Amino acid sequence: MERGLHMTGVRITTGRLWRRLLTRAGQVLLRNGRLVLLTSRGVEIDGAPVHRVRVRESLRAGRRCVRFVLNGSRYVVDLGRGPGPSAAPGPRGGAPALSVADLVAAVRTAGAAVR
């Protein structure tokens, strides 16, 4: 079974010029070759196979952000200024904070493995 990535407590916005807040405490789930953005209550915002996801780092005003394009929609996942959201192997596990570079690398590695 593939070990997934589950991040909680991230801010997710959408839009190109005018950012619209989707959730302040969202989740990023990377499992079984699929990236899914979730609200704090676990409702799926959007998801796509990782080989179809475009991802890049973005440093905006000192905040740690990752930009995703899923199914043609643009999203910014804001990891904040502090030590970062928790990255756990499962929904309720405790693990050290994940950096922007770690998240981008995890998505790209998963996408390369699927191709």
C-alpha positions in Angstrom: 0.0 0.0 0.0 1.3 3.4 -0.9 2.1 5.7 2.0 0.1 9.0 1.5 0.6 12.5 2.7 -2.1 14.3 4.7 -1.7 17.9 5.7 -4.1 19.8 7.9 -4.6 23.4 8.9 -3.8 25.0 5.5 -5.5 28.0 4.0 -6.8 27.4 0.5 -7.8 30.2 -1.9 -8.7 30.2 -5.6 -8.7 32.7 -8.4 -6.1 34.4 -10.5 -6.4 38.1 -9.8 -9.0 38.2 -7.1 -8.4 35.6 -4.4 -11.4 33.9 -2.9 -11.0 32.1 0.4 -12.3 28.6 0.3 -11.1 27.5 3.7 -8.9 28.7 6.6 -8.1 25.3 8.0 -8.2 23.0 4.9 -6.5 19.7 4.2 -4.2 18.4 1.4 -4.4 14.7 0.8 -1.9 12.9 -1.5 -2.7 9.2 -1.7 -3.0 6.5 -4.4 -1.7 8.7 -7.1 -4.3 11.4 -6.5 -4.1 14.9 -5.0 -7.2 16.1 -3.2 -7.9 19.5 -1.6 -10.4 19.3 1.3 -12.3 21.7 3.6 -11.7 21.5 7.3 -14.8 19.2 7.5 -13.4 16.8 4.9 -15.6 18.0 1.9 -13.7 17.7 -1.4 -12.9 21.1 -3.0 -11.1 19.6 -6.0 -9.0 16.6 -6.8 -7.0 15.2 -9.7 -4.5 12.4 -10.6 -1.0 13.7 -9.6 0.4 13.4 -13.1 -2.2 16.0 -14.3 -1.5 18.5 -11.5 0.8 21.5 -12.1 2.6 22.6 -8.9 5.1 25.3 -8.0 6.5 27.1 -5.0 5.4 30.7 -4.3 6.7 33.0 -1.6 4.2 35.8 -1.1 4.9 38.5 1.6 6.9 36.1 3.8 4.2 33.4 3.6 4.9 29.9 2.5 2.6 29.0 -0.4 2.2 26.3 -3.0 0.3 27.0 -6.2 -1.6 24.1 -7.8 -3.6 23.8 -11.0 -6.1 21.0 -10.8 -8.5 20.4 -13.7 -7.8 23.9 -15.0 -8.6 25.7 -11.7 -5.9 27.6 -9.8 -5.5 27.2 -6.1 -3.0 28.6 -3.6 -2.3 26.5 -0.5 -0.9 28.8 2.2 1.2 27.0 4.8 1.5 30.2 6.9 4.5 31.8 8.6 5.0 29.6 11.6 6.5 26.1 11.8 3.8 24.8 9.4 0.8 22.6 9.3 1.1 19.0 10.5 2.0 16.4 7.9 0.7 13.1 9.0 0.7 9.7 7.4 -3.0 9.4 8.3 -5.9 11.6 9.3 -5.0 11.8 13.0 -1.3 11.0 13.2 1.3 13.4 14.6 4.3 14.2 12.5 6.8 17.1 12.1 5.8 20.1 10.0 6.3 19.9 6.2 8.1 22.6 4.3 6.9 24.1 0.9 9.8 22.3 -0.9 8.9 19.0 0.8 5.3 19.3 -0.4 6.2 20.3 -4.0 8.8 17.4 -4.1 6.2 14.9 -2.8 3.7 15.9 -5.5 6.3 15.8 -8.3 7.7 12.5 -7.1 4.2 10.9 -6.9 3.4 12.3 -10.4 6.7 10.9 -11.8 6.0 7.5 -10.3 2.6 7.3 -12.0 3.8 8.2 -15.5 
